[in-house]
């Protein structure tokens, strides 16, 4: 199936459990889509080796019959989340080359649930922006086209929004201080939730305004948002 990347989390979860395809199949399809999506500038650090390793482990868990809802599902991680041994720049040249020795609580929980990390996603520098035009990586681009202009996907979680809307990943993490999940979700026609304060841990997330920052899901449907938020 060449269009597995277009599935929702819930559709992919059900298909994996029925044996219609594997997490490796899903992951390979998403990696191919990412490779062809350079114009969107959504993914800024690709982790195909990690993704394939996690996908194979997820397939083994699913085969054992004891797999959580997110097991085997390929997602993107906003560049604001600390990922052990993987570049975490927060969209800034200041943190170029920074590879944390620890994992954020959010990514730890997702990986424990079997989620597959395809790579890190573009964002406004240190999450300070609403158009994804302050990123050291350059602008992220909205996959929706009305003319020849490269439209903004919003920000600061612009790369996350663009990647989900363009079916490069099944879902993504975002963060929201004053609208940085909700606004890009609206700009790209996807679903984004800013959870209530403290619902999701901020540990390992590069801070902007700690008393307001919240991590949350960015997905294709409300059902998917519920699945990811629960994980």
LINSUL-V496155 format. One record per residue. N is the residue number from 1. RES is the residue in one letter. PHI is phi in whole degrees, 0 to 359 (* if undefined). Layout:
# LINSUL-V496155
n=N res=RES phi=PHI
n=N res=RES phi=PHI
This chain:
# LINSUL-V496155
n=1 res=X phi=*
n=2 res=X phi=268
n=3 res=X phi=245
n=4 res=X phi=298
n=5 res=X phi=294
n=6 res=X phi=274
n=7 res=X phi=290
n=8 res=X phi=278
n=9 res=X phi=302
n=10 res=X phi=294
n=11 res=X phi=295
n=12 res=X phi=293
n=13 res=X phi=303
n=14 res=X phi=294
n=15 res=X phi=295
n=16 res=X phi=297
n=17 res=X phi=288
n=18 res=X phi=278
n=19 res=X phi=82
n=20 res=X phi=293
n=21 res=X phi=199
n=22 res=X phi=248
n=23 res=X phi=296
n=24 res=X phi=299
n=25 res=X phi=300
n=26 res=X phi=301
n=27 res=X phi=294
n=28 res=X phi=298
n=29 res=X phi=295
n=30 res=X phi=294
n=31 res=X phi=298
n=32 res=X phi=294
n=33 res=X phi=296
n=34 res=X phi=297
n=35 res=X phi=299
n=36 res=X phi=263
n=37 res=X phi=247
n=38 res=X phi=305
n=39 res=X phi=296
n=40 res=X phi=277
n=41 res=X phi=53
n=42 res=X phi=275
n=43 res=X phi=272
n=44 res=X phi=244
n=45 res=X phi=225
n=46 res=X phi=270
n=47 res=X phi=231
n=48 res=X phi=297
n=49 res=X phi=294
n=50 res=X phi=296
n=51 res=X phi=300
n=52 res=X phi=292
n=53 res=X phi=296
n=54 res=X phi=293
n=55 res=X phi=295
n=56 res=X phi=296
n=57 res=X phi=295
n=58 res=X phi=295
n=59 res=X phi=300
n=60 res=X phi=294
n=61 res=X phi=294
n=62 res=X phi=296
n=63 res=X phi=297
n=64 res=X phi=284
n=65 res=X phi=85
n=66 res=X phi=233
n=67 res=X phi=235
n=68 res=X phi=292
n=69 res=X phi=299
n=70 res=X phi=272
n=71 res=X phi=297
n=72 res=X phi=87
n=73 res=X phi=265
n=74 res=X phi=280
n=75 res=X phi=227
n=76 res=X phi=252
n=77 res=X phi=243
n=78 res=X phi=303
n=79 res=X phi=293
n=80 res=X phi=273
n=81 res=X phi=269
n=82 res=X phi=294
n=83 res=X phi=235
n=84 res=X phi=301
n=85 res=X phi=76
n=86 res=X phi=239
n=87 res=X phi=314
n=88 res=X phi=225
n=89 res=X phi=254
n=90 res=X phi=55
n=91 res=X phi=68
n=92 res=X phi=235
n=93 res=X phi=290
n=94 res=X phi=302
n=95 res=X phi=260
n=96 res=X phi=303
n=97 res=X phi=87
n=98 res=X phi=285
n=99 res=X phi=238
n=100 res=X phi=301
n=101 res=X phi=265
n=102 res=X phi=216
n=103 res=X phi=245
n=104 res=X phi=296
n=105 res=X phi=298
n=106 res=X phi=299
n=107 res=X phi=292
n=108 res=X phi=300
n=109 res=X phi=295
n=110 res=X phi=294
n=111 res=X phi=290
n=112 res=X phi=298
n=113 res=X phi=277
n=114 res=X phi=95
n=115 res=X phi=295
n=116 res=X phi=251
n=117 res=X phi=269
n=118 res=X phi=277
n=119 res=X phi=159
n=120 res=X phi=256
n=121 res=X phi=249
n=122 res=X phi=301
n=123 res=X phi=194
n=124 res=X phi=296
n=125 res=X phi=305
n=126 res=X phi=52
n=127 res=X phi=67
n=128 res=X phi=261
n=129 res=X phi=167
n=130 res=X phi=225
n=131 res=X phi=222
n=132 res=X phi=59
n=133 res=X phi=252
n=134 res=X phi=254
n=135 res=X phi=280
n=136 res=X phi=297
n=137 res=X phi=279
n=138 res=X phi=96
n=139 res=X phi=292
n=140 res=X phi=277
n=141 res=X phi=239
n=142 res=X phi=289
n=143 res=X phi=291
n=144 res=X phi=286
n=145 res=X phi=240
n=146 res=X phi=244
n=147 res=X phi=200
n=148 res=X phi=279
n=149 res=X phi=287
n=150 res=X phi=272
n=151 res=X phi=275
n=152 res=X phi=286
n=153 res=X phi=272
n=154 res=X phi=85
n=155 res=X phi=197
n=156 res=X phi=281
n=157 res=X phi=275
n=158 res=X phi=292
n=159 res=X phi=294
n=160 res=X phi=297
n=161 res=X phi=296
n=162 res=X phi=297
n=163 res=X phi=294
n=164 res=X phi=291
n=165 res=X phi=296
n=166 res=X phi=269
n=167 res=X phi=61
n=168 res=X phi=277
n=169 res=X phi=215
n=170 res=X phi=280
n=171 res=X phi=193
n=172 res=X phi=208
n=173 res=X phi=271
n=174 res=X phi=221
n=175 res=X phi=227
n=176 res=X phi=223
n=177 res=X phi=255
n=178 res=X phi=230
n=179 res=X phi=138
n=180 res=X phi=285
n=181 res=X phi=257
n=182 res=X phi=294
n=183 res=X phi=292
n=184 res=X phi=295
n=185 res=X phi=299
n=186 res=X phi=293
n=187 res=X phi=295
n=188 res=X phi=247
n=189 res=X phi=75
n=190 res=X phi=244
n=191 res=X phi=252
n=192 res=X phi=223
n=193 res=X phi=234
n=194 res=X phi=264
n=195 res=X phi=293
n=196 res=X phi=297
n=197 res=X phi=300
n=198 res=X phi=90
n=199 res=X phi=298
n=200 res=X phi=239
n=201 res=X phi=295
n=202 res=X phi=267
n=203 res=X phi=297
n=204 res=X phi=86
n=205 res=X phi=255
n=206 res=X phi=301
n=207 res=X phi=281
n=208 res=X phi=246
n=209 res=X phi=227
n=210 res=X phi=304
n=211 res=X phi=280
n=212 res=X phi=238
n=213 res=X phi=298
n=214 res=X phi=217
n=215 res=X phi=272
n=216 res=X phi=200
n=217 res=X phi=275
n=218 res=X phi=232
n=219 res=X phi=220
n=220 res=X phi=275
n=221 res=X phi=220
n=222 res=X phi=293
n=223 res=X phi=298
n=224 res=X phi=297
n=225 res=X phi=299
n=226 res=X phi=295
n=227 res=X phi=299
n=228 res=X phi=289
n=229 res=X phi=296
n=230 res=X phi=297
n=231 res=X phi=291
